């Protein structure tokens, strides 16, 4: 049994947490102060969470906002968490609703257009996008 300043006890178990490590490894989708903030386009922002081999991006689109058509070498998966949108990918426009998810292969042109209530998307990149490892603006790829 361990006791110390970072020990958390619960009925049948205890966990000793390194608070610095926890801050790096545990996050919350609904905490707007969590993650690395980046403005992608007018009305389109993201919070970035980067690991060694993958990167998460929580994208918020204002009502009817649209990203910029772009491409990048990293594979990308996305899931619509809230709202409605149209996924523009490789020349196709696909309406998506909450719970829909998609894969965007490397170097395929794509963007997203939010519906009238806006949208929130969770994107996953592998490997991580180098330009998203720092705060800034824009998609950084054409």
Number of C-alpha atoms within 10 A of each C-alpha: 7 10 11 8 8 12 14 13 12 8 5 5 8 13 13 14 13 11 10 8 9 10 10 12 11 9 12 9 12 8 9 12 10 15 20 17 21 21 17 20 16 13 16 24 21 25 23 22 22 23 14 8 10 16 20 22 23 22 22 23 27 19 18 17 19 23 20 18 16 15 21 18 14 19 19 23 16 21 19 21 18 16 21 25 28 19 21 18 20 15 10 10 15 12 15 19 17 15 13 13 15 14 13 18 16 13 16 17 17 19 16 24 23 25 20 13 13 20 26 22 24 19 20 22 19 17 16 20 19 11 13 22 15 12 13 14 15 16 18 14 12 10
